[in-house]
Amino acid sequence: DFVNLLSPLVAMNECNVVAQYMEAGDRAKNTLIYREASNVYREAINFQMKLKTQLPQNPHRLIESRIKLGVCLCELARYNEAEIILTRCLDEVCDNALYVRALTALAALYQAQSKYDAAMKLHEKAIPIARGIAVSSLSIRLADNIAGYAETLRKSGRLPQAEIHHREALEIRTRAVEEKLCTELELAVSYTQLGCTLSRMQQYKEAYEQHHRALTLRYHYLDFSHGLVAESLNYCAESLCALGRGGEGVPLAIHAAQIRKSLFGTSHPAYAHALSVLASCYHDVGRYLDACDCIEKCLGICGVAFQENHANNIPNLMNYGNVLRSTGDLAKARSVYQRAITIHELNFKEGQQARQLEICTTGVGDLTAEIEEMESPSMPNILCSTMPCSKKSSTTDLSVFGLAQKQLTADDIESKGTPLIVFTDIGRDVDDEMALVLLSSLKRKRLLNPIAVITTLSPQRNRAYLARGSLDTMGMADTPVGIGGRGGVADGVELEVYKANHMRPSTSIYGSGMKLVCEALESVPRKSAQLLCLASLSDVASFIEEHQDLFTSKVKEVVIMGGVMPMETGDSLTPDTAYNNNCDMPSAQFVYRKCLELGVPTVTLSRWAAYGCPIRPQLLDELAKTKHSVATNIRTMSKYSIDQLWNKVVLPSNHPRREKLPSRCDVKWFYKTFCGTEDTPTELNESIWTQVEKLNMYDPLAVLICDPSYRALHFNCKAKTVRGVRHIVVGTSEIDTGIRDPLSLYKEYSRLFVEALQASLHEPEMPLGSEKEPDMLLEETTKIMSTRSRAA
């Protein structure tokens, strides 16, 4: 009697344990952490099996656990294990709803293995049962069944039927949302699946619209690091590339790859797909070598994850063939297309995926004709070697691989903005990268057109990697990067470059920054380009010295983030002790002297201007809410950079670890500049970040002043005319900062920062969780500006 009385209580407790297992597995599965989910579901199954001989068990719960385990194993490409488990479920299940779920899960498994006929038979068996047991026409499970069938139709090439079924599933989900039977996230599933179908039907515009609807919903409801956000980013990038907007797709594909790498690792097909999309986007903007690198990594992953002749390899091979063809490796491109044809014939019946086969067949024919023409006696042997294009030397003539500078006309300048060449020591502190963020906003507004970015200050190659990644994630993948000189740093000395997830080596980087500057200037009309100097003037001095005629004929203005001595008297401009000048004072003196001699106007933005419009550190928190990799890294590195500067400031003025920091930059200066007080503590802490009240954005202001409209609106310029040429200085003293209205300027560039970050990720609104509009932290900033004590 005691046992009979206790058994229901024990069973109730065990039921709770199983429920907890299932909830934990569902949480992991819903966030696409399939490995963890499969482990938890397996624990749930084992737990139920141990109890089976002791207490009566609910067979439905055990079957459900096995179905979910099978689904996760399928996602992990562990197909044999998944098939054994799901087939067993079909044999043991006696509930119609679970039977349909088992059929649908097994169909998805067959689809993943390109067994489309087998998958469709299971779907066609499941859907009538699902329609019969649906509680109402708004059943979400019915929508899932119909959509699963439509996906198999799409994969097998039956696109019109797939579209019909996906639109039916979308209609069911839409009505269910209206009746509040499910969340809007269900719509994102249909938008995504319909978008993929339309893309295969070459209806790219509507495909992008559907994918962007899904992305908007997922931005709203899910964390940015969620796998479904990555899925939508990836498909939006793919659609943009198909529309010829690959440059816009690059930031989306990069973020998708970063998320999938974090979630799944570097050996998962989902990460491989992100690399394939990124390759397509790079190819679209002419970055053929980077495209080749990405697609080769993708194929390497798929070669391990999939069977040798898996149908999922075909799109990747077609992509690879396109890239190889662009690099000139025609023989290898042909063999890749031939391999795609072989796999197609092994997986599809006649008429299935006909367009895919037609593209490959046409590609082989065209390449054969080109190869035969080049091999004819009348043609020189110019076929490329079969060495993988991603392994080609960085000294290769990059113009062969799609990076040649395009000639700009006066109309181009009118429509795209002023051609701009940027010299930067990015990675030293965050304002160089923030300058690139602001530059991307002005590029979208067609005010400035960056035609080259040169990295200087040793180790300049690592800075080029950071600049390349930053430009790519901000939607400027078509802006070439070149490696400049040491920036006044002695041989053997390498200064620090901060790290970033988007920092990456790239075979598209020019080994010679000087060559890139020359090519860029040769591509523009006379007296049309600006040089923007955000670093040491070493490279600019070398360029003027070696290419004086090109400089005087093409450059209309040199904008310098630095400073000059008081300019009331004399016919010269003398650089002061600003950090950028101090890095290589002889070069700074040379640049100013030659600009005066040659009649090339200069615009100098001094530190006083930056002191006149500080920002609150909290602005960086607001920008990071966009979840953009550049914004989150800037926030992290700002603290690090401030602490690094602080650790130099506290050293004696002649200490070698101060590097090029002027002697005036001492503890008192730091507190006045960043902490809003002249009172210094008796004990100096190693970290100063918690006491920082304001940050100075030097380089973003220099970018802003390049545009005449912003210059006139926000800056008071002092001019000095030498030999009939007007030279401008903004910020001449602690009193005269050159800033017309600090609050108006702060609001303007805050908005530009936000717009740039959101536009690159195709975000439709302010960052979620933000409690402020783009005039963020305005009251706090007003307070600091009204009470600040300016730095000397």
N, C-alpha and C positions, 0 to 999 in steps of 0.2 A: 504493500500500500504506500509506503514511504517513497519508493522508487517511482511509482505511478504519479504520486503527487509532485515529485521534484522534476520529473521529465519535462513538463511544459515550461517550467522556469528555466531549465538548462537550455532547452531548444530556443527560447526567446533570447537568451543571452548570446547563443551561438549565431542566431540570425542577425543580431546587431553587429557581431564581429564581421560576418560576411558582407553586410551592408557597408561597413566602414572600408573594407578592402575595395569594394566596387566603386565607392565614392572617390577613393584615392586614385584608383585606376582611371576613372572617368576624367578626373582633373588633369592628370598627366596626358591622357589621350586628347582632350579638348585643346590643350596647349601644344599638341603635336610632338610631345616628348614620348615617342612610341616605345623606346627601349624600356624606360621606367614603367610605362603603363603595362607593357607585356609582362614584366616581372611581377607587378602587383596582381594582375589578373591570374597569373599562374599560381601565386600564393593563395588566392581565393579558391581556385580549383582544388589545390592540394588540401586546403583546410576542409573543404566540403567533402572530399573523398575520404579523409580520415574519420569524419563523423558519420559517414554513410552507414557503417556497420553498427554504430552505437545508437543513433537516433534517426527517426524518419526525416528524410530530406525533401526539399522542394526541387523536383527535377528541372523545372523551368529555370530556376536560378542558376543551376549548374550549366545548362545549355547556353544561357545568356552569357555566362562568364567565358565559355569556350568560344562563342562567336566573336566576342570582343577581343579575345586573345588572337584568334585567327586574323581579324582585321589588322591588328597591330603588327603581327608577323608579316603580313602582306606588305605593309608600308615599309617594313625593314628589309624587304626583298628576300625574306626567308620563305620562299614559295612552297617548298616541299613540306615543311612543318605545317604551314598554314593549310595546305590542301588536306593533309591527314586529319587535322582537327575539324575543319569545316565539313568534310565528307562524313565524319563520324556524327556530327551534329544532325545532318540530314537524316541519317539512319535512325537516330534515337529520338528525335523531336516528335511530339504528338500534338503540339499547339500550332494552329495555323499562322498566328502572328510571328512566332519564332521561326516557323518553317520558311516564311517569306524572307525574314531577315537572313537566315542561313543561305537560302538560294541567292539572295542579292550579294551577300559577302563572297560567296564562292564565284559568282559571276564577275565581280570586281577583281578577284584573284586571277581568273582566266584572262580577263582583259589586260591586266598588268603583264601577262606573259604572251600577249599578242594572240591568244586563242579566242578570236572574236566570235567565230561560229558557235563554239561551246558556250561562251558567255551569253550570247543572244538567246540561245535556247533556254537557259536558266531564267533570264529576265522575262521571256515570253511566257514562261510557266508561272513566274512569281506575280506578275502584274494583275492578271485576272483575279487571283486569290486576294491580292491587296485591295483591289477595287471592291471585292465582295465583303471584306471584313472592315473596310473603312467606316469609322463612326459617322463621318459626314464627308461631303465633298471638299472640306477644308483640312483633311487629314495631312499633317506634315509628313508622316511616314509614307503616305501614298505619293506625295511629291518627291520624296527621296527615291522611291522605287522607280518612278517615271524618269527622274533625272539620271539615275544610274543606267537605265536602258538607253537613254539619249546619249550618254557619254560613250557607251560601247558602239552605238551607231556612228558617232563622230569619229572615234578612233579607227573604225573600219572603213571610213570614207563615205558613209551614207549620210551626207550632210543635210539635204533637205528634210529627211525624216527626223534627224537629230534636232534640227531647229524647231520643228513642230512640237516635239515632245518637251524640249526645254522651255518653250513658251507656255505650254500647258502647266508645267511644274511651277514656273514663275507666277502664273495666274493664280494657282492654288495658294502659293505662299503669300502673294499680295493680299488676297482676301483674308487669309488667316491673320495677317498682321493687322488689317483693318478691324477684324473682330477681336483683336488683342489675345489671340490664341498662341502667339509666339512673338519673338522679338524681331526687330528689323534685320538682325544678323542673318536670319534665314534667307532674306532677299539677296544678301551678298553672295550666297552660294549660287543662286540662279543667275545673277548678273555675271558672275565669273564664268559659269559653264556656257551660258549663251554667248558671252564675249568670245570665248575660245572657238565656238562653232562658227560664229560670224567671221572671225579672222581666217579660218580655213576656207571660208567661202569668198574671201578677198573683200569683205565688206568692212574695211579697216576702221573707217570713221566711227561707225556704230559700235564696232568691237571695242574701240578705245572708250567710248562713252559708257558702255556697260561695265567695263573694268574699272573706270574711274568712279562710277556709282558704288561699286563694291569697296573700293579703296576708301571712299569717303565714310561709308558706314563703319568700316573696320577701324579707321582712325578714331572714330567717335566712341566706339564701344570697347575696343581692345587696346592693350598696351602695345607700344610701337614695336617691341621685340617679339611680338606674337608671330608664329609661323604663318597665319592667315594674312597678316599685314604684308609679310614678305611675298606671299603668293600674289597679292594684288599689285604690289610694287613691280614684281617681275612681269606680270601680264600687261600692265600699263606701259612699261618700258618696251616690251615686244611690239605692242600696237603702235606706239609712237615711232619706233624704228620702221615699221611697215609703211607708215605715213611719210617717211623721209625726214623725220624729226628725231633722229638718233641721238643728237646732242642733248636733247631734253630727256631722253631715256637713260643716259649714262648714270646720272645721280640715283635714279630709282633702282637701276640694276645693281649698282654698287651697294646700296643699303640692303637690298634683298639678299645679295650674296653674303654680306656681313651677318645678317640675322640668321640665315640658314647655316652658315658656318658655325655660329655659336650654338644653334639648336641641335644640328645633326652631325657636325664634324665635316671633315674635308673628303670623306669617302662616300658620301650619300648622293644618290641621284638628284635629290632636290637642289643640293649645292651645285652639282654639275649643270643642271638646267639654268640656274642663275648665271653661271659662267658663260653658257652658250648665248644667252640673251645679251649679256654684257659684250661678248664678242661681236654680235650683230650690230650693236650700237656703235662700238668703236669702228667697225668696218664702214658704217654709214657716214661717219665724220672723217674718214680717210686715215684712221689710225690702224693701218693694216698689221703692223708688227704686234701691237698690243692685242688686236683681235686674234691673231694667230696664237699668241701665248695663251689666251683664255680658252680658245676652242681646243687646243691640244691638251690642256689640263682637264677639260670636260670629257674628252674622249678617253683619256686615261682612267678617269673615275668610272665611266660607263663600261669600259672594257672589263672591269672587275665586278661591278655591281650587276650587270646584265649578262644573259647568255650571249654567245658570240654573234648570233644572227637575230638578235632582238630588234623588233620594229622601231623601238624608241631611239635606236642608233641612227636611223635614216635622216631625220632633220638635222642632227648634229653633223653628220657627214656632208650633207648638202651645204651647210653653213661653212664647213671647213673647205670644201671645194671652191666656194665663192671667194673666200679669203685668199686661198692659194692662187687662184686665178688673178686676183688683184695685185698680188706681189710679183706675178710673172712666172711662178713655178707651174707652168702649164702641164707638164707631163704628170706631175704628182696630183694636180687637181683632177686630171682625167681619170687617174686610177682611183681616186676617192669617189668620184661620181659612179664609176663602174662598180665599186664595192657597194654603194647605196642601191644600185639597180639589182644586184644579186640578192641583197637582203629583202628588198621589196618583193621580188619574185618568190621568195621562200615564205613570205608572210601573207600575201594578198592574192586573191583570185583576180581573174581578168576583169577590169572595169573598176575594181576597188582602188581608191586613192590614185585615180588615173592622172590627176594633175601633177602629183608628186613624181610619178614615173615619167611623165612627159618632160618635166623640168630637167630631170637627171639625164634622160636620153638626148634631149637637145643640147645639154651641156657637153656631153661626150662628143657629139657630132661637131659642135662649134670648135671645141678644143682640138680635136683631131685635125680639122681644117687649118687652124692657126699653127699647129705644130708642123704640119706638112709644108706649109708656106715658109716657115722659118728655117726648115731643114733643106729647102731647095738650094741648089748651087748659087743662085743669084742673091741669096740672103746670107748675111753673116750669122755665125752661131751665137745667138744671144739668149738661148734658153737658160734659165736659172738652174742652179744645181738643185738636187733634191734634198738638201739639208733643210731641216725644219726651220721655217722662217723665224720662229721665236728665238733661234740660236744665233741669228746673224749678228755680226759685231755692231756695237753702238756707234762705230765710226762709219758705218755704211751711209751712202748718200741717201738721206731720208726722203729727198724729193721723189725718188723712184717709188716709194711706198706710200704716196698719197699725202705727204706733208709739205709739198711745194707751196710757197707763198703765192696766193692768188693776187693778180694785179687789181688794184683798187682805182676806181675812177672818181671824179668829182661827184657823180651821182651816188656812188657807193658811200662816200663820206656823208653825203646829205641823208641817206637812208639808214646807215649803220652807226654813224657817230664818228668822232675824231679818232684817227688811228693813234694808239698809245703803246709805248714800250715801257715796261716796268722793270726797274732794278730793285731787288729785294733781298734782305738777309733773313727771310722767313725762317721761323724756328728758334729765333733768338728770344723774341717775346711775342705776345699774341697779337699785337696791333698790326703786324704785317699781314697775318691771316685775316684779321677783321677787315683790313683794307681790301683784300680780294673778295670778301663777302660783299662789301659795299660796291666794289667794281662790277660784280655780277648784276647788281640791281641797276646800275647806270647803263650797263650793256643792254639789259632787257628794255630799258627806256630809249635805247638807240641814241644815247648821248656820247658814250665812249665806246671805242672798239679796240680791245686789247689785241694787238697783233704779235706780241712776244712778251715773255716774262723771263728775265735773266736772274739767276740766283748767284749771289756773291757772298763772300766771307766764309773762310774755311770752317768745316768741310762743305764746300759748295755743292758737291754732287748729292750729298744727303739732303741738302736744302732743296735741290731740284726735285728729288723724290717727294718731299712734302708738298712743294708747290704744285707738282703734277697731280697729286691726289686731291689737294684742296680745290684746284681748278675743275677737276673732273666732277667732284661731288657738288660743286656750285653751278654746274651746267655750262662750263666753259672748256669742254673737252677738245674743242677745235683751236684753242689758243696754244701755240707751241711754247715749249720751255727749253731754255738753253743754260748750260753751265758756264758761269762767269769765272772771275779770278778770285784770288785769296782775300781781296778786300782790305789789304794793308796788314794782314796777319802774317807773322814771320813763318818761314818754312819749318815744317815739323810740328807746328802748333795747330791744334784743331779745337775750336770752340764748340760749345754744346748746341745740339739741335734737339728740340723736344720731340717726343714720340706722338704718333697718332695712328689710329686704326686705318685711316684712309691713305697713309703714307705708303708709297709703293714704288719699287724700281720699275722703270719703263724703258723699253727699247726705242720709244719715239722721242726721247729727250736728245736734243742736240748736244753733242760732246763739246762743241765750240760755241759759246754764247756770242762771241764776236761775229762769227759767220752768220748766226741767226739774226743779229741786229742788222747786219748788212743786207741780208735777203729781205728782211721786213721793210727796211727803208727803201730799198730799190723797188718795192711793190707799190709804193704810194706816190701820189702826185707831188709836185714841187711845193715846199713850205706848208705841208699839211699835217705832219706828225708831231706829237708831244713825247718828250722823254720824262718819265716820272721816277725820281731817285729817292728811294726809301731806305737807302743803305749808304755804305761807304761810296765815295765818288771815284774809286779806283778804276772801275770798268768804263765809266763814262769818259774819264780822262784818257784812257788807252784808246778808246774808239775815236775820240776827237783827234788825237795825235796821229793815228794811223789812217784815218779816213776823213780828213778834214773837209774835202770837197763834198762828200756824201752828206756829212753832217750839216754843212751850211746850205746845201741845196734842198734838203728834205725836211729838216727840223724847223718847226715854227716857234717852239717854246720849250724850255727846260724847266720843269717843276721840281724843286728840291725841298725835302724835309730836312731842315738843318738850322741855319741861322747865320747872320752876318753882323759885323761890328756896326756901331752907329754910322749912318750914311749921310749925315748932313753936309759934310764937306768932301771935296776931292772928286775925282772921276773914276773911282774904283769901288768895287764891292769886295770886302775882305771877310772870309769865313771866320766865324767865332769858334768857341770851344764846344759847340754842340757835339753830341756823341758821334753822329755820322761823319762830321768833319774830322773829328779827332782820330777816327780809325785810320785815316790816311790824309793828313793835313796838306802835304805837297800836292796831292791829286785834287783836293778841294780848291786850293789856291789856283791850280792850273785851269780847272773847269771854269771858274768865275772869270779869270783873266781872259781866256780864249772866247768865252761868250761875249764879253765886252768888246774884244778886238774884232770879232767876226760879225757883230751885230745880231746875235741870236738872243731874243728876250729871255729873261729868267724870272721865275716866280719862286720866292723863298718863303716857306712857312716855318715859323720859328716855334720853339717850345712854349713861348708866351701864349701863342694861339691855343695850344692844347690845354694849357693851364686855365685859359679863359672859358673852356667848355668841358669840364670834367664829367664823368659818368659815375653813377653809383654801381658798386659791385653787383647789386641785385638785378641790374639790367641783364647781366650775363645769365642769371638764373632764369629770367623770363625767356631769353633767347633759347636756352637749353630745353625749354618746354616744347619746342618744335621737334625735339628728338633727333635733329640733324646731327650727323657725326661731327661736323666741324664745330657746331655750336656747343655740343657737350664737351668736346675736347678743349675748346677755348676756355670754357668755364673752369675745367680742371687745371689747365696749364696756367691760367691767370694767377691762381693761388701759388702755384709752383714758381712762376716767374717772379712774382713779388717777393716771395721768400728768398729766392736766389739773389735778387737785387739787394735785399736787406742784408744778406750775409756778406755782400761786397761792401756795402755802405759802412758797416761797422768796423771795417778794417782800416788801418792807417793809410793815409793818402798815397804813400809810396809802395804799398804792398803789391806784389806781382799778381795776386789773385783778383785784384780790382780790374785787371785787364785795361781796357781803354776808357774806363769810367772817369770823368773829370774830377779833379780834387774838390770842386765846389759841392759835389754830391756827397754830403756827409749825413750824419744822423739827424741834425737839425733840419737840413733840406728835405730829407725823407718825410719827417713828421709834418712839415708845412705843405709838402706836395701831395701826400697821400692820406694823411690822417686829419687834416684840417685844424691843426694846432701847432703852436710854437713851443709847447711844453714837452720836454723830453723826459722819459722816466730815468730813474737812477739805475735800474737793472734792465738790461737789454735781453729780451727773449729771442730764442732761435727762430720762432715763427711769429710773424707780425700780422698775418692776414686778418685776424679778428679785430684789429684796430684800424684797418683800412676803411676810410670813409669815401674815397673817390679815386678814380683811375683816369689817367690821361690817354686819350686816343689820338696819338700823333698822326699815324699814317692814314687812317680813314679820312681825316680832315684834308690831308694832302690829295687824296683821290677826289674828294668833293670839289676842291678848288680848281681841279683840271677843267671842270665844266664852267663856261662863262656865265650861265644863268645862275648857278648856285654861288659862284664867286661874287656876282653883283648883289645877290639877295642877302648873303649871310656874312660877308667879310668886308672890313674896312682896309683898303690897300694903300700903302704908302709907296709912291713911285719915285724913281730916280732916272733921269734921262741921260744917257751916255752916248755920244755920237749919233744922236737922233733916234735912239732906240730906248723904249721904256722898259725899265726893270722894276719889278714889284716885290715888296716885302710885306708880309702879313704878320703882325705881332712884333713890335719893336721894343717893348719894355713891360715891366710888371703892371704899369698903369694902362698902357696902350696895347691890349692883347690882339686887336684886330678883329674881334668878334662883335658883330652888330648887336645881336640879341641872343644871348646864350641859351635861353629856354627854347626859343624858336628853332635854333640850330639843333639843339639836343633832341627835340621832338622830331625834327625832320630826319636826322640820321638814324634815330631809333626805329622809325617807321621803315626806312630803307633796309635796315638790317633784317627786320622781321619779314618784310616782303621778299627779300632775296632768299632767305632760308625756306619760307613756305613755298615760293614759286618753284624752287629746285626740287621739292618733294611733291609738287602738285597738291598741296594742302589747300582746302577750300575756305579756311577760316582761321581765326586767331588760334594759337596753340591751346589745346585743351588743358584745363586746370589753371589757365591764366586768369587772374582776378582783375587785370587791368587792360585798358585799351592800349594802342601803340604809343600813346603819350605816357608810357609806363613810368611810374615812380616820379612823376612830375613834381608833386608836392615836396617829396624828400629832396629832389634835386634843387628845387627853389630854395629850400632851407640851406643846403650846403653852399649854394652860390651867393646867398645873401650874407652868410656869416664867414665865408672862407677867408683865409689869409693866404695870399698868393705866395708861390714859391719864388725864391730869388734865383 
